């Protein structure tokens, strides 16, 4: 993983690795600057990135079930919107990260 800082926006971009490391319809957890980030490769071709740890009981969200809009925590089935990080059942929200693909590589911006 390599990091690139943009001094004008104070944003840092991280090259996480090949997008093909994540099977379509699944997620993977990455350690990024001291935080765990879950990156999901959606069935319709999009990417989403959120905090990898469920705020309810520390569940591994990268192992959760996803569809086009939500991830379901594998421990207690709490549901989180992948675009906003908001819980559908009253749990604290997840942090959402900007993620995109550049020439086959996952780029996460913090």
KAWOTA-V940619 format. One line per field, one symbol per residue. ss: DSSP state (a for helix, b for strand, c for the rest). Layout:
# KAWOTA-V940619
ss=???
This chain:
# KAWOTA-V940619
ss=cbbbbbccccbbbbbbbbaaaccccbbbbbbbccbbbbbbbcccccbbbbbcbccccccbaaacbbcccbbbccccccbbbcccccbccccccccbbbbbbbccbbbbbc
